[in-house]
Amino acid sequence: MLLEFYGQECSHCISMKPLVERLEKEEGVEVKKYEVWHDENNVREMEKYAKASCLGVPFFFNTDTNASICGEADYKELKKWASK
């Protein structure tokens, strides 16, 4: 499963949105998104995966490979993160 943790008003998260949409379309994957700035339940969910390795957003986690991205990334890095 591919997870994205983001903040609604986060400029870095907003920059990543078109890349995530492109990834979903081109690679036929689904990225499950959790907004953490306004939802405490989603913060707790992020903490399960981040384990202090990433203290901000955007944070991406691949549950199949345990690969993660903390912060912005280019499309090539995002595609590598999503691959199994």
C-alpha positions as MATLAB code, in Angstrom:
seq = 'MLLEFYGQECSHCISMKPLVERLEKEEGVEVKKYEVWHDENNVREMEKYAKASCLGVPFFFNTDTNASICGEADYKELKKWASK';
ca = [
       0.000    0.000    0.000;
       1.246    3.494   -0.852;
       0.580    6.178    1.749;
       0.908    9.954    1.604;
       0.693   12.149    4.681;
       0.215   15.834    3.930;
      -0.941   19.167    5.283;
      -3.790   20.891    3.482;
      -2.054   24.281    3.299;
       1.513   22.917    3.035;
       3.246   24.462    0.011;
       5.541   21.430   -0.377;
       2.536   19.113   -0.323;
       0.755   21.236   -2.911;
       3.860   21.015   -5.130;
       3.785   17.213   -4.879;
       0.098   16.856   -5.772;
       0.516   16.857   -9.586;
       3.384   14.352   -9.329;
       1.298   12.000   -7.187;
      -1.618   12.315   -9.629;
       0.746   11.592  -12.549;
       2.138    8.552  -10.713;
      -1.356    7.187  -10.088;
      -2.355    7.686  -13.718;
       0.824    6.499  -15.443;
       1.672    3.602  -13.128;
      -1.881    2.515  -12.326;
      -1.319    2.715   -8.568;
      -3.371    4.223   -5.778;
      -1.811    6.445   -3.135;
      -3.907    6.563    0.033;
      -3.844   10.126    1.346;
      -4.027   11.291    4.958;
      -4.369   14.988    5.862;
      -2.514   15.466    9.170;
      -2.702   19.179    9.953;
      -6.409   19.073   10.759;
      -6.976   15.440   11.757;
      -5.427   13.978   14.926;
      -6.342   10.427   13.892;
      -4.267   10.843   10.756;
      -1.350   12.183   12.833;
      -1.407    8.981   14.868;
      -1.510    6.946   11.662;
       1.537    8.829   10.344;
       3.406    8.215   13.602;
       3.033    4.444   13.069;
       5.044    4.681    9.867;
       7.349    7.659   10.418;
       8.758    6.418   13.747;
      10.584    9.763   14.164;
      12.298    9.353   10.776;
      10.206   12.153    9.321;
       8.841   14.936   11.456;
       7.105   16.886    8.701;
       5.052   16.658    5.551;
       4.841   15.540    2.900;
       5.746   12.054    4.056;
       5.362    9.063    1.760;
       5.492    5.427    2.905;
       5.341    2.186    0.919;
       4.059   -0.586    3.217;
       5.282   -3.332    0.862;
       8.924   -2.219    0.775;
       9.158    0.063    3.850;
      10.580    2.718    1.523;
       9.825    6.291    2.515;
      10.282    9.829    1.273;
      10.422   12.734    3.682;
       9.724   16.055    1.970;
       9.500   16.924   -1.701;
      10.842   14.608   -4.385;
      11.096   14.613   -8.157;
       8.981   12.268  -10.261;
      11.812    9.785  -10.765;
      12.288    9.390   -6.997;
       8.530    9.121   -6.437;
       8.237    6.414   -9.096;
      11.125    4.457   -7.550;
       9.477    4.741   -4.108;
       6.214    3.311   -5.488;
       7.788    0.308   -7.207;
       7.715   -3.111   -5.557;
];
